[in-house]
Amino acid sequence: MKLNKNKTISLLSALAVGVTLASTNTQAVQLRHATGYAPGSMGAESTTTYAEAMEEISGGDVSAKVYALSLLNWAEMSDGIRDGMADSGTLLFPYFPAQYPLNSMLAELSMVVQLGESIDSKRMGLAYAGALSEYLMLDCPECMQEFAQQGQVFTGAGATTPYYLLCNTPVTSLSDVAGKRLRAGGAQWARWAEDLDASPVSIPQNEVYEAMSQGVLDCSMMSTPELTLINLMEVVTDITVNVPGGLFAGLAVNNINSDTWSSLTEKQRTHVMRGSALFAADISWSYMLSHEENMASVESDPEIQVHQPDQDLITATANFTRRDAEQIASAYEEKYGVEDAARIVKEFSETLNRWLPLVKSVESAEELTELFWKEVWSKVDVNSHGS
């Protein structure tokens, strides 16, 4: 996906109302923003869109310089932001469950999205990003405290499209799943595989292509944008849609170093929040567009077959998801000492259900940005947030 300057300009129109250009007596700030996305990737391009928009939103008062897979990698991101190696960064907090147990638990709950109000599956990530951002920033001080303890300020989340079975053999029924070696990119998918008598395999994303081409994996549980992001289109022959479901939602798009945040003026913090709303919308929308493009490609590709899951697999997945949602709170309480986890799961689930209908009619990244700003980011008190 090539970056389009017009995309940045049009996204800005969604935040144009109420933006006041920076006063000339304000000290301009440039944030060093680190991301683990490789240059040229969809995630890196959304980061660049944010950086270009940030300067225009603030009238030059705040800008961001992007370091794509050069300043910090994903494993280094949490400590790197905390220690000031970067002023801000994109953090995948499920990589650090011990540091962010509450936030990781809510990201890990993502399979419940398919149990809520009926919605086009490709839009589930839009709803999850909005709901998670709202709940964390407006309703969960305990969640914000986890970031504060790591020297960071959270400013919003993005999300992928749902995870499907990307396979090198047809897998459509319970009997097909049993015994298969399935790449699991998160604990919830590993539990799903084990519940259905498959073998979850934990390997880095950049090793999936080779593992599938060599027959080490039967399937990878991933979102369809990965078909092009890591060239899986070359090794996948069969795709089963709508299972296992769930999505990757542990994407903190723009975590700010606490000292850096404290040094910003109220107006600069507001600019950052506006930019973060745009960032969260753009990356979530980009995943949806990539999903649409890749599904269109595979449906016209004679080398790849797209399958609907059999009813026994649909039923087993729904039953697992309900049980897992009931058990996840106690599991996090036992493993990480999380307090009142059941209440937090319940509250977030209610927020998510409210968001599902909100994204049904959104038609562009600009509209999603406006929705995010109106419903969530504009309501954050930048003077108390992060303190």
Steps between C-alpha positions, in 0.01 A plus 500: 500500500677812381472809717280765343552856610134569427416234758666704772328819391156336484546338838579842642163627384340269755679690776482846349220632719634669811869478406684819585845553355783519750590827658830638380632528856465125566817291488456253215556132585612213278425151632726209410248227422618137488313217333579135443330508162742465211540794259245484221262275692136591558568577866799720419296691245225569753770623737627735230145620435473582872833683501408715200158574644642586843695797368200633309256443785722700735609767252860391555474506879546122523659272241618140496798337337441132427764234561368187330673187632816696568484657847311223685355164401180357648678319783691815598208741472365504855832562673616728220206739539528485879872581493464783248677331211190614310256774594212292373445163340255239380478233770360148472414452865405129484873444444543607865215340697681526833540878461153562356278217630167686493560646156621166368194327642265738318690457174491123550123513536465586131322180395185620681446760228344232282241421768356852503263680267515379140753704306707457186806312629743734326370787718554324831846653540358850461257437786763336719748787452237756597368300794842416641620859469185628669507253786870538573518880486161590647391213726798299622745691720656168599587437136655846465701440816673204333634731231596764759702241690696440179563872449247537219176675410249309287324698223298241306477155344472351153385154393528254213228319312388153625728201500428222250659162437764549228594145406677272254220243519119526533398545867126550537374260766580393855658181373714703258629722780592214732871428494589795277801717580367854521708814543354696793592866531338539840389305805131502407565327168731249665221415744252466212732260318553287810126494573439359152780240531742682270862588580573872540845608383660825614737640239580858397300648217804531274556122521149396399568504125789254528316281751201466271706446187691219674190337647592580860162674531167387361339839554571842641230681695538854369315791347485500120721811454790267589445325168683790339685650796714186537429344157286214629307515174783286358463213750133504603266277298188501718334766713218433745321821593344605833697252713666518740394866499624762737751765398823656616401799711801552725628781279572819695558729204675791668621449855685808630790505743361638829764772535445607140124519557551705817715748307224571247261790537126440523461603137783270388346208685171568325680499166655163587160358593355620170789342314459176695130479413596533134779242541269243664238551231743488210676179598174321584342615174811398305472147636138488383589622151783248474259225611259596222775514237653168600168317517415629153837371376469153649143456383619550142813287547453140378790388722321599822168364620281697743286286732215561741538306826269208566233548763678275752807725484288815534319361802816376669666839449203689647487266800871539561480880475224520761689272742825682443343840567366368831836354601744767385443727800580229755801391295649850507418542868683176578799550270562874530317602817251716311227629730133527409566354156146366456352849544744645245417227246127564548533877467714479190263250338218751547710774339582272208132419445429873482767546234392223263209696349698826495738382226242335274451802275850651509618539142852640524801550721395864527160403641661253738741769621206734564312226685803415715557866586136570583439186707832465681805717447322837536377388844847435643611763752854561378593677825432196718560224242828324564541643849 
